[in-house]
């Protein structure tokens, strides 16, 4: 009997909870639908305002606003206000009459009739019921309801949000009667939107549009849908109640039998599920091990590919200074070989002159003119040999610089985690990357002063090199890669910006997925960016990517600052 009572209470609570949940879902669905309806129509009104302003503002409204600016509304604003029956401050009758009189001056302008005709022609056949235009002082300079021209709306929150803050402000209202472009309408749900008018080619607000759109059919559809949901929920509750009563009767009649059958079934189910789970667990663990192994192999293959490209570039950079150094040394040796006989002959002449030998006129087998010419060539040949040996030293300096940058890049002589100057290590990465990427791609460094960063510099070097190489591969022909650094009190930012082809929208969400690649088969493992993201996350940072197809891509790496140990 206790089990029966418990079963009954559980079913009752489930029915009550289900009914409450359905009610909340229906209410939330209606609220979300209203909110989405407001947002969709606001966006539509924004686009309509842009089209409307592009079509009419420069040619019609802007000159009209200039004309209305000569009409004095400040005199009306300076008049006193009154207090209505509810204690609220309102404009006095004199003040209202003043604004109406100024509005009549606006309607009397020669341009008004043409402007009104063009606006009404532009809105014919649309769902827009009314259009009002305000200047930057809050004065209604135009309205399809002519009686409202000249009204002061500078205190309206909608006008303030649009004119002073440049934001669209919308609200959902219900009107018993409404004067619209289509005539007088009744019992309509409207969306009123205050929308800033942006001057073409700038971000400056030059006016405010107020649009009234009819959404009565949409709200009726939302209400009918909510009613259908409510009816379905009521039917489900009724069926659940009947089913609960039937179940309760069965429980009361055969509680003992059901309890025994349930116990046997649960025992059998537990045994079956235990076997299935054990087998599934074994399969999952095996697949995980295979996946990790394959991932490690592919990651190692990608590292070896990058290393091979880097070694090829380094070999090319080493071969150039080695080649001209070898050529210069060979030419210097030849020059010295040419100078040796002449120097030896000159040495013998000097020895004879010192010894007073009368046969000094015949020092060698060379005649006097040839001998003098050879002596005159020695200083030039010596300077040429010096220049060639200087070029050899310059080539050795280039090779030394390359070796130093390689050592700084790999950091084999550093601890796994250390405080480093990220600008210095980035310079080494850029130097190494230039040996891998095309010579048509220019790499620009724009570094700010950075505090020391506690990190595994070898891993970060792999991230930076991978991003720079990817950026170069996205550039077809000539282009530029800009590497910048900056910092604040909490983190360092490294940005890599390229002028490549950009990343398509359908590819962007998957660029960090393991094994995903857009390269042809055999040219990429799809692990480069995935590994880069893992390394940055292990350092407590994040990678943010901005891209535009046909313009370029920017990767920003944020690394938190830690106290150097």
VOLUM-357160 format. One line per field, with one value per residue (C-alpha): residue number from 1; residue in three letters; chain; x, y, z. Coordinates in steps of 0.5 Angstrom, whole numbers, padded with zeros to 4 digits. Layout:
BEGIN
pos c(NUM ...)
code c(ALA ...)
unit c(A ...)
x c(X ...)
y c(Y ...)
z c(Z ...)
//
This chain:
BEGIN
pos c(1 2 3 4 5 6 7 8 9 10 11 12 13 14 15 16 17 18 19 20 21 22 23 24 25 26 27 28 29 30 31 32 33 34 35 36 37 38 39 40 41 42 43 44 45 46 47 48 49 50 51 52 53 54 55 56 57 58 59 60 61 62 63 64 65 66 67 68 69 70 71 72 73 74 75 76 77 78 79 80 81 82 83 84 85 86 87 88 89 90 91 92 93 94 95 96 97 98 99 100 101 102 103 104 105 106 107 108 109 110 111 112 113 114 115 116 117 118 119 120 121 122 123 124 125 126 127 128 129 130 131 132 133 134 135 136 137 138 139 140 141 142 143 144 145 146 147 148 149 150 151 152 153 154 155 156 157 158 159 160 161 162 163 164 165 166 167 168 169 170 171 172 173 174 175 176 177 178 179 180 181 182 183 184 185 186 187 188 189 190 191 192 193 194 195 196 197 198 199 200 201 202 203 204 205 206 207 208 209 210 211 212 213 214 215 216 217 218 219 220 221 222 223 224 225 226 227 228 229 230 231 232 233 234 235 236 237 238 239 240 241 242 243 244 245 246 247 248 249 250 251 252 253 254 255 256 257 258 259 260 261 262 263 264 265 266 267 268 269 270 271 272 273 274 275 276 277 278 279 280 281 282 283 284 285 286 287 288 289 290 291 292 293 294 295 296 297 298 299 300 301 302 303 304 305 306 307 308 309 310 311 312 313 314 315 316 317 318 319 320 321 322 323 324 325 326 327 328 329 330 331 332 333 334 335 336 337 338 339 340 341 342 343 344 345 346 347 348 349 350 351 352 353 354 355 356 357 358 359 360 361 362 363 364 365 366 367 368 369 370 371 372 373 374 375 376 377 378 379 380 381 382 383 384 385 386 387 388 389 390 391 392 393 394 395 396 397 398 399 400 401 402 403 404 405 406 407 408 409 410 411 412 413 414 415 416 417 418 419 420 421 422 423 424 425 426 427 428 429 430 431 432 433 434 435 436 437 438 439 440 441 442 443 444 445 446 447 448 449 450 451 452 453 454 455 456 457 458 459 460 461 462 463 464 465 466 467 468 469 470 471 472 473 474 475 476 477 478 479 480 481 482 483 484 485 486 487 488 489 490 491 492 493 494 495 496 497 498 499 500 501 502 503 504 505 506 507 508 509 510 511 512 513 514 515 516 517 518 519 520 521 522 523 524 525 526 527 528 529 530 531 532 533 534 535 536 537 538 539 540 541 542 543 544 545 546 547 548 549 550 551 552 553 554 555 556 557 558 559 560 561 562 563 564 565)
code c(UNK UNK UNK UNK UNK UNK UNK UNK UNK UNK UNK UNK UNK UNK UNK UNK UNK UNK UNK UNK UNK UNK UNK UNK UNK UNK UNK UNK UNK UNK UNK UNK UNK UNK UNK UNK UNK UNK UNK UNK UNK UNK UNK UNK UNK UNK UNK UNK UNK UNK UNK UNK UNK UNK UNK UNK UNK UNK UNK UNK UNK UNK UNK UNK UNK UNK UNK UNK UNK UNK UNK UNK UNK UNK UNK UNK UNK UNK UNK UNK UNK UNK UNK UNK UNK UNK UNK UNK UNK UNK UNK UNK UNK UNK UNK UNK UNK UNK UNK UNK UNK UNK UNK UNK UNK UNK UNK UNK UNK UNK UNK UNK UNK UNK UNK UNK UNK UNK UNK UNK UNK UNK UNK UNK UNK UNK UNK UNK UNK UNK UNK UNK UNK UNK UNK UNK UNK UNK UNK UNK UNK UNK UNK UNK UNK UNK UNK UNK UNK UNK UNK UNK UNK UNK UNK UNK UNK UNK UNK UNK UNK UNK UNK UNK UNK UNK UNK UNK UNK UNK UNK UNK UNK UNK UNK UNK UNK UNK UNK UNK UNK UNK UNK UNK UNK UNK UNK UNK UNK UNK UNK UNK UNK UNK UNK UNK UNK UNK UNK UNK UNK UNK UNK UNK UNK UNK UNK UNK UNK UNK UNK UNK UNK UNK UNK UNK UNK UNK UNK UNK UNK UNK UNK UNK UNK UNK UNK UNK UNK UNK UNK UNK UNK UNK UNK UNK UNK UNK UNK UNK UNK UNK UNK UNK UNK UNK UNK UNK UNK UNK UNK UNK UNK UNK UNK UNK UNK UNK UNK UNK UNK UNK UNK UNK UNK UNK UNK UNK UNK UNK UNK UNK UNK UNK UNK UNK UNK UNK UNK UNK UNK UNK UNK UNK UNK UNK UNK UNK UNK UNK UNK UNK UNK UNK UNK UNK UNK UNK UNK UNK UNK UNK UNK UNK UNK UNK UNK UNK UNK UNK UNK UNK UNK UNK UNK UNK UNK UNK UNK UNK UNK UNK UNK UNK UNK UNK UNK UNK UNK UNK UNK UNK UNK UNK UNK UNK UNK UNK UNK UNK UNK UNK UNK UNK UNK UNK UNK UNK UNK UNK UNK UNK UNK UNK UNK UNK UNK UNK UNK UNK UNK UNK UNK UNK UNK UNK UNK UNK UNK UNK UNK UNK UNK UNK UNK UNK UNK UNK UNK UNK UNK UNK UNK UNK UNK UNK UNK UNK UNK UNK UNK UNK UNK UNK UNK UNK UNK UNK UNK UNK UNK UNK UNK UNK UNK UNK UNK UNK UNK UNK UNK UNK UNK UNK UNK UNK UNK UNK UNK UNK UNK UNK UNK UNK UNK UNK UNK UNK UNK UNK UNK UNK UNK UNK UNK UNK UNK UNK UNK UNK UNK UNK UNK UNK UNK UNK UNK UNK UNK UNK UNK UNK UNK UNK UNK UNK UNK UNK UNK UNK UNK UNK UNK UNK UNK UNK UNK UNK UNK UNK UNK UNK UNK UNK UNK UNK UNK UNK UNK UNK UNK UNK UNK UNK UNK UNK UNK UNK UNK UNK UNK UNK UNK UNK UNK UNK UNK UNK UNK UNK UNK UNK UNK UNK UNK UNK UNK UNK UNK UNK UNK UNK UNK UNK UNK UNK UNK UNK UNK UNK UNK UNK UNK UNK UNK UNK UNK UNK UNK UNK UNK UNK UNK UNK UNK UNK UNK UNK UNK UNK UNK UNK UNK UNK UNK UNK UNK UNK UNK UNK UNK UNK UNK UNK UNK UNK UNK UNK UNK UNK UNK UNK UNK UNK UNK)
unit c(A A A A A A A A A A A A A A A A A A A A A A A A A A A A A A A A A A A A A A A A A A A A A A A A A A A A A A A A A A A A A A A A A A A A A A A A A A A A A A A A A A A A A A A A A A A A A A A A A A A A A A A A A A A A A A A A A A A A A A A A A A A A A A A A A A A A A A A A A A A A A A A A A A A A A A A A A A A A A A A A A A A A A A A A A A A A A A A A A A A A A A A A A A A A A A A A A A A A A A A A A A A A A A A A A A A A A A A A A A A A A A A A A A A A A A A A A A A A A A A A A A A A A A A A A A A A A A A A A A A A A A A A A A A A A A A A A A A A A A A A A A A A A A A A A A A A A A A A A A A A A A A A A A A A A A A A A A A A A A A A A A A A A A A A A A A A A A A A A A A A A A A A A A A A A A A A A A A A A A A A A A A A A A A A A A A A A A A A A A A A A A A A A A A A A A A A A A A A A A A A A A A A A A A A A A A A A A A A A A A A A A A A A A A A A A A A A A A A A A A A A A A A A A A A A A A A A A A A A A A A A A A A A A A A A A A A A A A A A A A A A A A A A A A A A A A A A A A A A A A A A A A A A A A A A A A A A A A A A A A A A A A A A A A A A A A A A A A A A A A A A A A A A A A A A A A A A A A A A A A A A A A A A)
x c(0000 0006 0009 0002 0001 0008 0007 0000 0004 0009 0005 0001 0007 0009 0003 0003 0010 0009 0003 0007 0013 0009 0006 0013 0015 0009 0010 0017 0016 0011 0016 0021 0017 0015 0022 0024 0019 0021 0028 0027 0022 0027 0033 0028 0026 0034 0035 0029 0032 0038 0035 0030 0036 0040 0035 0032 0036 0042 0037 0031 0031 0038 0036 0029 0033 0037 0031 0027 0033 0032 0025 0026 0023 0027 0022 0017 0021 0023 0015 0013 0010 0003 0001 -0004 -0009 -0005 0001 0005 0009 0006 0007 0002 -0003 0001 0007 0003 0000 0007 0010 0004 0005 0012 0010 0005 0011 0015 0009 0008 0015 0015 0019 0014 0009 0014 0018 0011 0009 0016 0015 0008 0010 0016 0012 0006 0005 0009 0007 0010 0004 0007 0014 0016 0023 0026 0032 0038 0034 0028 0023 0019 0020 0016 0011 0006 0001 0001 -0002 0004 0010 0013 0012 0018 0021 0027 0025 0023 0028 0027 0029 0035 0038 0038 0040 0045 0047 0046 0042 0036 0030 0024 0018 0011 0005 -0003 -0007 -0015 -0015 -0009 -0008 -0004 -0001 -0007 -0012 -0015 -0014 -0017 -0015 -0008 -0001 0005 0012 0015 0022 0027 0032 0039 0040 0048 0051 0053 0061 0061 0059 0055 0048 0044 0037 0032 0027 0021 0017 0011 0010 0004 0005 -0002 -0002 0004 0002 -0005 -0001 0004 -0003 -0006 0000 0001 -0007 -0005 0000 -0004 -0009 -0004 -0002 -0009 -0010 -0003 -0005 -0012 -0009 -0004 -0009 -0013 -0007 -0005 -0011 -0011 -0004 -0006 -0011 -0006 -0001 -0007 -0009 -0002 0003 0007 0007 0009 0015 0017 0017 0021 0026 0028 0028 0032 0037 0037 0038 0043 0047 0046 0048 0054 0056 0055 0058 0065 0065 0064 0069 0074 0073 0073 0079 0082 0080 0082 0089 0089 0087 0092 0098 0095 0095 0102 0105 0101 0104 0111 0110 0108 0114 0119 0115 0116 0123 0125 0122 0126 0133 0132 0131 0137 0141 0140 0142 0148 0150 0150 0155 0159 0159 0162 0166 0170 0170 0173 0178 0180 0181 0185 0190 0190 0192 0197 0200 0201 0204 0209 0214 0214 0215 0221 0224 0223 0226 0233 0233 0233 0238 0243 0242 0244 0250 0252 0252 0253 0249 0243 0240 0239 0235 0231 0229 0224 0225 0225 0218 0215 0218 0216 0209 0208 0211 0205 0200 0201 0198 0191 0192 0193 0187 0183 0185 0183 0176 0175 0177 0173 0167 0169 0168 0162 0159 0162 0158 0152 0153 0154 0148 0144 0146 0145 0138 0137 0140 0135 0129 0130 0132 0136 0140 0134 0130 0123 0120 0123 0122 0124 0124 0118 0120 0127 0125 0120 0125 0129 0122 0121 0129 0128 0121 0124 0128 0122 0117 0117 0121 0115 0112 0115 0115 0114 0116 0112 0114 0113 0117 0114 0115 0119 0114 0114 0113 0116 0119 0120 0113 0111 0116 0113 0106 0109 0113 0106 0102 0107 0108 0100 0100 0105 0101 0095 0098 0098 0104 0107 0104 0105 0105 0105 0108 0106 0106 0103 0101 0097 0098 0095 0097 0101 0098 0102 0098 0100 0096 0097 0094 0092 0086 0082 0078 0071 0065 0064 0071 0072 0069 0073 0080 0082 0079 0084 0085 0081 0085 0084 0090 0091 0092 0099 0100 0097 0095 0090 0094 0098 0093 0090 0097 0098 0091 0093 0100 0097 0091 0097 0100 0093 0092 0087 0087 0083 0082 0079 0078 0075 0075 0080 0083 0087 0087 0089 0091 0091 0095 0094 0098 0097 0103 0106 0111 0118 0121)
y c(0000 0005 0003 0004 0011 0013 0011 0015 0022 0021 0021 0027 0031 0029 0031 0038 0039 0037 0042 0047 0046 0046 0053 0056 0054 0057 0063 0063 0061 0067 0072 0070 0070 0077 0079 0076 0079 0086 0085 0082 0089 0093 0090 0091 0098 0100 0097 0101 0107 0106 0105 0111 0116 0114 0115 0122 0125 0128 0130 0132 0132 0135 0141 0141 0141 0147 0151 0149 0151 0158 0157 0159 0154 0156 0162 0156 0152 0158 0158 0155 0149 0146 0141 0136 0132 0127 0132 0131 0136 0138 0143 0149 0151 0157 0153 0148 0153 0156 0149 0148 0155 0154 0147 0151 0155 0148 0146 0153 0152 0151 0144 0141 0139 0135 0132 0129 0127 0123 0120 0117 0115 0111 0108 0106 0098 0097 0095 0102 0106 0113 0116 0122 0125 0129 0134 0134 0139 0134 0138 0134 0137 0132 0127 0124 0126 0133 0136 0133 0137 0142 0138 0138 0131 0132 0129 0123 0117 0114 0120 0121 0114 0115 0122 0122 0115 0113 0107 0104 0104 0100 0098 0094 0098 0097 0103 0103 0108 0110 0115 0112 0113 0108 0112 0111 0104 0101 0096 0095 0092 0097 0097 0104 0105 0111 0110 0114 0117 0116 0121 0117 0116 0118 0116 0122 0122 0128 0126 0121 0117 0114 0109 0105 0098 0094 0087 0085 0079 0076 0077 0074 0068 0068 0068 0063 0058 0059 0057 0051 0049 0050 0046 0041 0041 0041 0034 0031 0033 0030 0024 0023 0024 0018 0014 0015 0013 0006 0005 0006 0001 -0004 -0003 -0004 -0010 -0013 -0010 -0016 -0019 -0013 -0012 -0019 -0018 -0012 -0014 -0020 -0015 -0010 -0016 -0018 -0011 -0010 -0016 -0015 -0007 -0009 -0014 -0009 -0003 -0007 -0009 -0002 0001 -0004 -0002 0006 0005 0001 0007 0012 0009 0008 0015 0018 0014 0016 0023 0023 0020 0025 0031 0028 0027 0035 0037 0033 0036 0043 0041 0039 0045 0049 0045 0046 0054 0054 0050 0055 0061 0057 0055 0062 0065 0059 0059 0066 0066 0060 0064 0070 0065 0062 0069 0072 0066 0067 0074 0072 0067 0073 0078 0073 0073 0080 0081 0076 0080 0086 0083 0081 0088 0091 0086 0087 0095 0094 0090 0095 0090 0094 0089 0092 0094 0086 0084 0079 0076 0081 0088 0094 0097 0090 0090 0097 0095 0089 0093 0098 0093 0090 0095 0094 0087 0087 0091 0087 0081 0085 0086 0079 0077 0082 0079 0072 0075 0078 0071 0068 0073 0071 0064 0066 0070 0064 0059 0064 0065 0057 0056 0062 0058 0051 0054 0047 0050 0053 0050 0047 0053 0060 0067 0070 0076 0075 0080 0077 0070 0073 0076 0069 0066 0071 0070 0063 0063 0068 0062 0058 0062 0066 0071 0075 0075 0081 0080 0086 0087 0092 0090 0094 0093 0087 0085 0078 0072 0065 0060 0054 0058 0052 0050 0058 0058 0052 0056 0063 0059 0055 0061 0065 0059 0059 0066 0066 0060 0064 0069 0068 0072 0078 0080 0082 0079 0084 0081 0086 0085 0089 0088 0091 0089 0082 0079 0080 0080 0077 0079 0076 0079 0077 0080 0073 0070 0070 0064 0062 0063 0055 0053 0058 0054 0048 0051 0048 0041 0036 0033 0038 0041 0045 0043 0037 0030 0029 0036 0037 0033 0038 0038 0045 0049 0044 0043 0051 0052 0046 0049 0056 0053 0050 0056 0059 0063 0064 0064 0069 0070 0075 0074 0077 0073 0077 0082 0077 0074 0076 0071 0074 0070 0072 0070 0071 0075 0071 0072 0070 0065)
z c(0000 0001 -0005 -0009 -0005 -0007 -0014 -0014 -0011 -0016 -0022 -0019 -0018 -0025 -0028 -0024 -0026 -0033 -0034 -0030 -0035 -0041 -0039 -0038 -0045 -0048 -0044 -0046 -0053 -0054 -0051 -0055 -0061 -0059 -0058 -0065 -0068 -0065 -0067 -0074 -0076 -0073 -0077 -0083 -0081 -0081 -0088 -0090 -0087 -0090 -0097 -0096 -0093 -0099 -0104 -0101 -0096 -0100 -0106 -0102 -0094 -0093 -0097 -0093 -0086 -0088 -0090 -0083 -0079 -0081 -0077 -0070 -0065 -0059 -0057 -0057 -0052 -0048 -0046 -0039 -0038 -0035 -0030 -0032 -0027 -0026 -0024 -0030 -0033 -0040 -0045 -0044 -0049 -0051 -0052 -0056 -0061 -0062 -0064 -0069 -0072 -0073 -0076 -0081 -0083 -0085 -0089 -0092 -0095 -0103 -0102 -0097 -0103 -0107 -0101 -0099 -0105 -0106 -0099 -0100 -0107 -0104 -0099 -0103 -0102 -0096 -0089 -0086 -0083 -0082 -0083 -0078 -0079 -0074 -0074 -0069 -0065 -0064 -0068 -0073 -0079 -0083 -0082 -0086 -0081 -0083 -0076 -0072 -0076 -0071 -0065 -0060 -0059 -0056 -0049 -0052 -0050 -0057 -0060 -0055 -0057 -0064 -0065 -0059 -0058 -0066 -0063 -0066 -0061 -0062 -0058 -0059 -0058 -0059 -0062 -0062 -0068 -0072 -0078 -0083 -0090 -0092 -0088 -0081 -0078 -0072 -0067 -0070 -0067 -0069 -0068 -0067 -0069 -0068 -0073 -0074 -0081 -0082 -0087 -0093 -0093 -0085 -0078 -0077 -0075 -0079 -0077 -0074 -0078 -0074 -0077 -0075 -0078 -0078 -0074 -0073 -0077 -0074 -0067 -0069 -0071 -0065 -0061 -0065 -0064 -0057 -0056 -0061 -0056 -0050 -0053 -0054 -0047 -0044 -0048 -0046 -0039 -0040 -0043 -0037 -0032 -0035 -0036 -0029 -0026 -0030 -0028 -0021 -0021 -0024 -0019 -0014 -0017 -0018 -0014 -0011 -0018 -0022 -0016 -0017 -0025 -0024 -0020 -0024 -0031 -0027 -0025 -0032 -0035 -0030 -0032 -0040 -0039 -0035 -0041 -0046 -0042 -0041 -0048 -0050 -0046 -0048 -0056 -0054 -0050 -0056 -0061 -0056 -0056 -0064 -0064 -0060 -0063 -0070 -0068 -0065 -0072 -0076 -0071 -0072 -0079 -0080 -0075 -0080 -0086 -0083 -0081 -0088 -0091 -0086 -0087 -0094 -0093 -0088 -0093 -0099 -0094 -0092 -0099 -0102 -0097 -0098 -0105 -0106 -0100 -0103 -0110 -0106 -0103 -0109 -0113 -0107 -0108 -0115 -0114 -0109 -0113 -0119 -0114 -0111 -0117 -0117 -0110 -0110 -0115 -0112 -0106 -0110 -0113 -0106 -0103 -0109 -0108 -0100 -0102 -0107 -0113 -0120 -0123 -0120 -0127 -0129 -0123 -0126 -0133 -0134 -0137 -0134 -0136 -0135 -0128 -0126 -0129 -0124 -0118 -0120 -0120 -0113 -0109 -0113 -0113 -0105 -0104 -0109 -0105 -0098 -0101 -0103 -0096 -0093 -0097 -0094 -0087 -0088 -0091 -0085 -0081 -0084 -0083 -0076 -0075 -0078 -0073 -0068 -0070 -0071 -0064 -0061 -0065 -0062 -0055 -0054 -0049 -0045 -0039 -0041 -0038 -0037 -0037 -0044 -0048 -0053 -0058 -0059 -0060 -0065 -0069 -0069 -0072 -0077 -0079 -0080 -0083 -0089 -0091 -0092 -0095 -0102 -0103 -0106 -0099 -0094 -0087 -0083 -0075 -0071 -0064 -0057 -0051 -0047 -0040 -0039 -0040 -0037 -0042 -0046 -0052 -0056 -0056 -0058 -0063 -0066 -0066 -0069 -0075 -0076 -0077 -0081 -0086 -0086 -0087 -0093 -0096 -0097 -0101 -0108 -0111 -0107 -0101 -0094 -0087 -0081 -0074 -0068 -0061 -0055 -0048 -0042 -0035 -0035 -0042 -0048 -0055 -0061 -0068 -0075 -0080 -0088 -0094 -0097 -0099 -0093 -0090 -0092 -0088 -0088 -0087 -0081 -0075 -0077 -0078 -0071 -0071 -0071 -0078 -0082 -0088 -0094 -0097 -0103 -0100 -0098 -0097 -0090 -0084 -0081 -0074 -0075 -0072 -0067 -0064 -0064 -0060 -0055 -0054 -0053 -0048 -0044 -0043 -0041 -0047 -0053 -0060 -0064 -0071 -0076 -0083 -0089 -0096 -0101 -0096 -0091 -0084 -0077 -0072 -0065 -0059 -0052 -0047 -0039 -0036 -0030 -0025 -0027 -0023)
//
